[in-house]
């Protein structure tokens, strides 16, 4: 085994594309219950089992553990906060407790640690508005309490998913092809980047000596409506969707949350937004 990095969470949009882009470096692990054929040969996480965590780390002896595992479905987290806490916080806690000091931990977090309209850098105080956002804040605290670890906050990544139905791009394609209704939140704007650009930046962070919190920003915040119009154009489909305010939706939605960086090094340079690159 030549891989130096274990990837926990290879069925997320970012995790899936990280594993595809860096097969010689990354050994990917998928979430339990995922039946996508594209990831069927990858091993399955058992993060409810501390003994499994310990055995896996001893077996593979990675230099880096890249942690992308989380349930990101905001409505499901709202409906069952205890389940969301178990997956997003307790799973990570078991890993942190068993992780040897010499293995670097890189945790990929989310802009959902914020919620009010604004621009947020690494020094901004978290202000989550959802159960999901709160679990991300709690998970970050676990990571930041461990010496030498890194938290990377990202916005919305656009690219292929393992099952061809999840993630914003595949979701739009699938629902259009199936003639299913599409509702877009008209007053949400975020830092939106192509997943391949994000994956490369995350790997550079993982292979660096950076610790603490770092943001991956974009050249501009993009509204969900502008994003949907752009992606539908790429897909060659008419922009057939309805719009609603975030306050009309049953689960919390971000407003205008733009990630920025307080740093001035090469890793802090904004990635091209999906509308720009």
C-alpha positions in Angstrom: 0.0 0.0 0.0 1.6 3.3 -1.1 -1.1 5.7 -0.2 0.0 8.2 2.4 -3.4 9.7 3.1 -6.5 8.1 4.4 -9.7 9.8 3.3 -12.8 9.3 5.5 -15.9 10.4 3.6 -15.3 9.5 0.0 -19.0 9.7 -0.9 -19.2 13.5 -0.4 -18.9 15.6 -3.5 -15.4 16.8 -2.4 -14.3 13.4 -1.1 -15.4 11.5 -4.2 -13.4 13.9 -6.4 -10.4 13.9 -4.2 -10.2 10.1 -4.4 -10.6 10.2 -8.2 -8.0 13.0 -8.7 -5.3 11.5 -6.3 -5.6 7.7 -6.5 -1.9 7.2 -5.9 -1.9 9.3 -2.7 -5.4 8.6 -1.2 -7.0 5.5 0.2 -10.7 6.3 0.3 -13.3 5.0 2.7 -17.1 5.4 2.0 -20.1 5.9 4.3 -22.1 2.8 5.3 -25.1 2.1 3.2 -23.9 3.8 0.0 -24.8 1.5 -2.9 -23.3 3.6 -5.7 -21.5 1.4 -8.2 -18.8 4.0 -8.7 -17.5 3.5 -5.1 -18.4 -0.2 -4.6 -14.8 -1.3 -4.4 -13.8 1.1 -1.7 -13.8 0.0 2.0 -16.6 1.1 4.3 -16.3 3.3 7.4 -17.2 1.8 10.8 -16.8 5.0 12.9 -19.4 3.8 15.4 -16.7 1.3 16.5 -13.6 2.7 18.3 -11.8 -0.6 17.9 -12.2 -0.5 14.1 -10.8 3.1 14.1 -7.8 2.0 16.0 -7.2 -1.2 13.9 -7.5 0.8 10.7 -5.0 3.5 11.7 -2.5 0.8 12.8 -3.0 -1.2 9.6 -2.4 1.6 7.1 -0.1 4.0 9.1 -1.0 7.1 7.1 0.9 10.4 7.3 -2.4 12.3 6.9 -6.0 11.6 7.8 -8.3 13.7 5.6 -11.7 13.8 7.1 -14.6 14.7 4.8 -17.2 12.5 6.5 -20.5 14.2 7.6 -24.2 14.2 6.9 -24.8 17.5 5.2 -28.6 17.2 4.6 -29.9 20.2 6.6 -33.6 19.1 6.7 -32.6 15.6 7.9 -30.4 17.1 10.6 -33.3 19.4 11.7 -35.6 16.4 11.9 -33.2 14.3 14.1 -30.6 16.3 16.0 -29.4 13.4 18.0 -28.6 11.4 14.8 -26.9 14.4 13.3 -24.7 14.8 16.4 -23.8 11.1 16.4 -22.7 11.2 12.7 -21.1 14.6 12.6 -19.6 14.9 16.1 -19.4 11.5 17.8 -17.9 9.7 14.8 -15.1 12.3 14.7 -14.6 12.2 18.5 -13.8 8.5 18.3 -11.3 9.2 15.6 -9.6 12.0 17.5 -9.4 9.8 20.6 -7.6 7.0 18.7 -5.5 9.1 16.3 -1.7 8.9 17.1 0.1 12.2 17.5 2.2 11.7 14.4 -0.7 11.5 12.0 -1.8 14.9 10.7 -5.6 15.5 10.9 -7.2 17.7 8.3 -10.9 18.3 8.8 -13.0 19.7 6.0 -15.8 21.9 7.4 -18.4 24.1 5.9 -19.6 27.7 5.5 -22.7 26.5 7.5 -20.8 27.4 10.7 -22.0 30.9 9.7 -25.6 32.0 9.0 -26.1 35.7 9.0 -25.6 37.8 5.9 -22.0 38.9 5.6 -18.4 38.2 4.7 -16.5 35.8 7.0 -12.8 35.2 7.4 -10.9 32.8 9.7 -11.3 35.2 12.7 -15.1 35.6 12.4 -17.2 34.2 15.2 -19.3 31.2 14.1 -23.0 32.0 14.1 -24.8 28.8 12.8 -28.6 28.9 12.2 -29.2 25.2 11.8 -28.6 21.9 13.6 -26.2 21.0 10.9 -24.2 24.2 11.4 -24.0 23.6 15.1 -22.7 20.1 14.6 -20.0 21.5 12.3 -19.0 24.0 15.0 -18.8 21.3 17.6 -16.7 19.1 15.3 -14.3 21.9 14.6 -13.7 22.4 18.4 -12.7 18.7 18.6 -10.1 19.2 15.8 -8.8 22.5 17.1 -8.2 20.9 20.5 -5.7 18.6 18.9 -2.2 19.9 18.3 -1.1 20.3 14.7 -4.5 19.8 13.1 -6.2 21.9 10.4 -9.8 22.9 9.8 -10.6 23.9 6.2 -13.9 25.7 5.7 -15.4 25.5 2.2 -18.4 26.8 0.4 -20.4 25.0 -2.2 -18.6 22.6 -4.5 -19.9 21.9 -7.9 -19.1 18.6 -9.7 -20.0 15.0 -10.2 -21.4 12.8 -7.4 -21.0 9.0 -6.8 -24.6 8.3 -7.6 -25.3 10.9 -10.3 -28.2 12.4 -8.4 -26.7 14.4 -5.5 -24.7 17.6 -5.4 -26.2 20.6 -7.1 -25.1 19.8 -10.7 -26.2 16.2 -10.7 -29.4 17.1 -8.8 -30.4 19.6 -11.4 -29.6 17.2 -14.3 -31.4 14.3 -12.7 -34.6 16.2 -11.8 -34.7 17.8 -15.2 -34.3 14.4 -17.0 -37.0 12.9 -14.7 -39.4 15.9 -15.2 -39.4 16.5 -11.5 -40.1 19.9 -9.9 -37.1 22.1 -9.1 -37.3 24.9 -6.4 -34.4 27.3 -6.0 -33.9 29.5 -3.0 -33.7 33.0 -4.4 -32.1 34.8 -1.5 -29.1 32.6 -0.8 -25.6 33.4 -2.0 -22.4 31.5 -1.3 -18.8 31.0 -2.3 -19.3 28.5 -5.2 -16.3 26.7 -6.9 -15.7 23.8 -9.2 -14.9 20.7 -7.1 -11.7 19.9 -9.0 -10.3 23.3 -8.1 -11.3 22.8 -4.5 -9.9 19.3 -4.3 -6.5 20.5 -5.5 -6.5 23.3 -3.0 -7.5 21.0 -0.1 -4.7 18.6 -1.0 -2.2 21.5 -1.0 -3.4 22.4 2.5 -3.2 18.8 3.6 0.4 18.5 2.4 1.4 21.8 4.0 2.3 22.7 7.6 -0.7 24.9 8.1 -2.7 24.5 11.3 -5.8 26.1 12.9 -8.5 27.3 10.6 -8.2 28.2 6.9 -10.9 29.3 4.4 -11.2 28.4 0.7 -12.7 31.5 -0.8 -14.0 32.3 -4.3 -13.7 35.4 -6.5 -17.3 36.3 -5.6 -20.4 35.1 -3.9 -23.0 33.6 -6.3 -26.7 33.5 -5.9 -28.5 30.2 -6.1 -30.6 31.6 -9.0 -27.6 32.7 -11.0 -25.9 29.4 -10.3 -28.9 27.4 -11.4 -29.2 29.4 -14.6 -25.5 28.9 -15.4 -25.5 25.2 -14.7 -28.7 24.6 -16.6 -27.1 26.4 -19.6 -24.0 24.1 -19.3 -26.4 21.1 -19.2 -28.2 22.4 -22.3 -31.5 22.5 -20.5 -34.0 25.4 -20.2 -34.0 27.1 -16.7 -37.3 25.5 -15.7 -37.5 26.1 -12.0 -39.5 28.0 -9.5 -38.1 30.3 -6.8 -38.9 30.7 -3.1 -37.5 32.8 -0.3 -35.4 31.0 2.3 -38.0 32.0 4.8 -40.6 30.0 2.8 -38.6 26.8 3.2 -39.3 24.4 6.1 -35.6 24.0 7.0 -33.0 26.9 7.6 -31.2 28.2 4.6 -28.1 30.5 4.5 -28.5 34.0 3.3 -25.5 35.7 1.8 -22.6 33.9 3.3 -19.3 34.7 1.6 -16.0 33.1 2.7 -12.9 35.4 2.7 -9.5 34.9 4.2 -7.4 37.0 6.6 -4.2 35.5 5.1 -2.1 36.7 2.2 -0.2 33.6 1.2 -0.6 31.5 -2.0 -3.1 29.1 -0.3 -5.4 32.0 0.6 -5.9 33.2 -3.0 -9.5 32.9 -4.1 -10.5 30.2 -6.5 -12.5 31.2 -9.5 -16.2 31.1 -8.8 -18.2 28.8 -11.0 -19.5 31.8 -12.9 -16.0 33.1 -13.6 -14.0 30.0 -14.4 
